[in-house]
Amino acid sequence: MSKNADDIAALSFEDALSALESIVRGLESGQQKLEDAIAAYERGAALKKHCEEKLAQAEARVQAIVARADGGLTLKNEE
């Protein structure tokens, strides 16, 4: 894994989303040099992928939780 990929993999969902939002604002401003914009776009794509993976993991965890008849919670595979 590259240093950039390692850096992104260590980010929480919230931190990655914040970084992605910052990149989008920078790209939308149109004030970056072409090479900087391309590098930012590449990092943004990696951040987007990371966020999607984190969301998928969270969704799987939420879907695994079900309410028991007594009102308690359990994981689906523990029924």
C-alpha positions as CSV (number, residue, x, y, z in Angstrom):
1,M,0.0,0.0,0.0
2,S,1.3,3.5,-0.8
3,K,1.7,6.1,1.9
4,N,-1.4,7.9,0.5
5,A,-3.5,4.8,0.7
6,D,-2.2,4.0,4.2
7,D,-3.0,7.6,5.3
8,I,-6.6,7.2,4.0
9,A,-7.1,3.7,5.5
10,A,-6.3,5.1,8.9
11,L,-9.0,7.8,8.7
12,S,-12.4,7.5,10.4
13,F,-15.4,8.0,8.2
14,E,-16.0,11.5,9.5
15,D,-12.4,12.6,8.9
16,A,-12.4,11.1,5.4
17,L,-15.7,12.8,4.6
18,S,-14.3,16.1,5.9
19,A,-11.2,15.8,3.8
20,L,-13.3,14.9,0.7
21,E,-15.5,17.9,1.3
22,S,-12.4,20.1,1.4
23,I,-11.1,18.7,-1.8
24,V,-14.5,19.3,-3.5
25,R,-14.5,22.9,-2.4
26,G,-11.0,23.4,-3.7
27,L,-11.8,21.8,-7.1
28,E,-15.1,23.9,-7.4
29,S,-13.2,27.1,-6.7
30,G,-11.2,26.5,-9.9
31,Q,-8.1,28.2,-8.4
32,Q,-5.8,25.2,-8.4
33,K,-3.1,24.5,-10.9
34,L,-3.9,21.6,-13.3
35,E,-1.5,19.2,-11.7
36,D,-2.7,20.0,-8.2
37,A,-6.3,19.6,-9.3
38,I,-5.5,16.2,-10.8
39,A,-3.7,15.1,-7.6
40,A,-6.6,16.4,-5.5
41,Y,-9.1,14.5,-7.7
42,E,-7.2,11.3,-7.3
43,R,-7.1,11.7,-3.5
44,G,-10.8,12.5,-3.6
45,A,-11.6,9.3,-5.5
46,A,-9.7,7.3,-2.9
47,L,-11.4,9.1,-0.1
48,K,-14.8,8.4,-1.7
49,K,-14.0,4.7,-2.0
50,H,-12.9,4.7,1.7
51,C,-16.1,6.4,2.8
52,E,-18.2,3.9,0.8
53,E,-16.4,1.0,2.4
54,K,-16.9,2.4,5.9
55,L,-20.6,3.0,5.2
56,A,-21.0,-0.6,3.9
57,Q,-19.4,-1.9,7.1
58,A,-21.7,0.2,9.3
59,E,-24.7,-0.9,7.3
60,A,-23.8,-4.6,7.7
61,R,-23.5,-4.1,11.5
62,V,-26.8,-2.3,11.8
63,Q,-28.6,-4.9,9.7
64,A,-27.2,-7.6,11.9
65,I,-29.0,-6.2,14.9
66,V,-32.6,-7.3,15.5
67,A,-35.1,-6.7,18.3
68,R,-35.9,-9.8,20.4
69,A,-39.5,-10.4,21.7
70,D,-38.5,-9.3,25.2
71,G,-37.3,-5.9,23.9
72,G,-33.6,-6.7,24.1
73,L,-31.3,-6.7,21.1
74,T,-29.3,-9.5,19.6
75,L,-27.3,-10.2,16.5
76,K,-29.2,-12.2,13.8
77,N,-26.7,-15.1,14.0
78,E,-27.3,-15.5,17.8
79,E,-31.0,-16.3,17.5
